[in-house]
Amino acid sequence: MSIEKLHKPLLEAMAEAGYTEPKELLSKSIARINAGSDVYGIGPKDCGKTTTVVIATIQKLKERWEDAPRALIIVSSKENAIAMKDQFLLLGKNTNLRVACVFEDAPIFKQFDEIYVGVDIVIGTAKRMMEIYFKQGVNINLLKLFIIDDAEMIVKQSLQGQIDRLILSLPKCQHLVFTNELSPKIEKLTEKFIISPATIEVEA
């Protein structure tokens, strides 16, 4: 799948934002992701991992549908959650996709309400995502994508237990894991849910 075959509203937003030359990780992985494969995306900082998450998710979902989220994205910090939401708003501006952002440094009831009224994509830290889920604050029955960005930071922060508890409740869906390196700890964490993944690795 070439970049030119992406959803037209997405392509237009990418062009307006200056994304005229896609980075290698996106170019190599988008066809596999669009086809439904589980994927490990591996590369150093600034290789385009987060942008690949955003573009691949918009391409898969395209437009709002019902009220329950179809993508859950785990990030390592409040700052990364906010930055990713901003990128979704930029590249998804020609769609009607709804994005919620959840993290510990904000009232949980406000985040609960934002999800409850209807959302397509939820981005959040592992701890807050789990708290909201186990308070029955998010319906994951319609989930299509479960994504971990910066998986090496999730492991470094010893958040594997939060992920383990969450994945036990996941429905059948596609799994994407992005990391600087595929360490044994990350493989141990993800082997519980990732299935025959395509491994896409870039150097920059």
N, C-alpha and C positions, 0 to 999 in steps of 0.2 A: 504494500500500500504506500503510494507516494504521498508527500505532503499535499500535493495539489488535489488529492481525492478527499481531503478532510471536508467536514460539514461547511457549507459556504459561509454561513454567519460567523463561524469560528475563523475561517481563513481571512475574512474581511477584518475582524477584530485584531488578528495577528498582524496583518499588514499595517493597520493604523497604529499599532503599538511598536512597529519597527522590527517585528519578528520575520524578516525576509529570508534569512539563512538559518534554518533549523540546525541545532547542534546535533552532533553525531548520535548521542544517546536516543534522542527523539526519533531521528531518521531510522535507526536500527530496530527500535522497539515498537513503534506505533502499529505496524502491521500485525505483530504477534499479539499485542494487547487488544487490538480491534477484533481479532479472530477469536478471542476468548481464552487465550493461554494464560496460565499463571506465569509470572515473570519476576526474575531477579534483575534489577537494574543497578549496575555497579560502576562507580566512577568517583573521581576526586571532587572536592568542592568546586563549584562554578562550572560543572560539566553539563548542567541542565536537568538535574534530577527532579527538582520541584516543578520546573516548567513542563517537564514530561508528564508528571502527575496531573497537572492542571489541564493540559491540552488533551491527554488521553481520556480523562474523566468527562470533559465537555463533549468530546467526540462520541463517547459511549452513550451518554445520557441524552444529549441534544436539547431536550426541552422538559419543562416541569411535567410531573405525572403523579396524580394522587397526592397524598400528604406525607406518607412515610418516606424516610430517606432511602436512596438507592446507592449511596456511596458513603462509607465511613473511612476517614483518613486520620491515622494516628501520627502525631508529630511530637517532637521532643520538648517543646517549650511554648509558652504563651506568645513570645515574639514570633516564632515560626508559624504558629497558627494564624496570627493576624496578618503576617506577610503573605501567607498562602491565600487567605481569603481575599486580600487586595488583588492578588494576581487573578483569582477567579472572577472578580468583579470587572477587571480590565479585559480579560480575554473572553469572558462570557457575556459581555455587555449587549451583544446582539441576540442573546437567548433570554428566556424567562426563567432560567434555573435559579433556585433559591439556595443560599449558602448560609449555614450557621457555624459559629466559631465558639468552642467551649474550652475553658481552662480554669485553673483554681483561683486566680486572683479576680474573681467576679462573682456576684450573687448567683447561686445555682438555680434559684427559682426563676430568674430572668432568662437564663439559658434554657431551662426546661420549657418555659412559655414559648420561646422562639421556635423550638423544635415542634412543640405541640400544635402550633397553628399551621404547620406545613413547611417542609423543607426537603430539598433533593439531595444535598451534600452536607455532611457534618464533618468538620475538621476539629480535632481536639487533642489534648494531652491524654495519655493513657489513663491516668488516675481519674480525671474529671469525666472522661467518656464512660468509664466503668461505673462511677458514682451515679451518673444520670441513668445509665441502663438499668442498674439494679434498683433504682427508685421507680422503675417502669416509666421512665421519661423519654424513651425512644423505642419505636417499633422497628425491628430490623427484619421483619418477614419479607419485605420487598427488596432486600439488599442485592445489588448486582456486583459491587466492588468493595473489597476490604483492602486498604492500602496502608502500608507503614513507610513513612519517609524518614530518612536519617536513622535507620535501624541501629547503626552502631552507637548512637547516643541513647537509644532506649535501653540497650544492653549495659552501657556505661553507667546509666542511672539506676540500674538494677530494677527495671520495671517489667521484667519478664513475667512475674506473677500476675500483674494486672492484665497483660495480654492473654496469658493462659486462661484466666477466668472469663474474659470476654469471648474468646474464640470458641469456647465450649457451647455457646449459644448461637453462633453464627449459622444461618441457613446456607445451603449450597450456593456459592458465588465465586467470582473470580478474585484471585489474590495477587497483589503486586507489592514487592518489597524493594525499596531503594536504599542503598548503603554505600559508604566509601569503600568498604571491603567486606567480603563474605567470610567472616570469621567462624570458627567452630561454634561459638556461643550463639551467633545469629542463625546458623544452620540448625542448631538444637531447638531454638525458639520457634523457627518457622516450619520445621519438619512435621509439626502437629497439624498443620493446615494447608501448606502449599503442596500442589500436586503436579508432578512431572514438569517443573518449571523450565522455561527458556531462560538461559543466562546470557544477558547482554552486558558486556563490559567494555568501557572506553577508558582512554588515558587522560583525556582533557575535555 
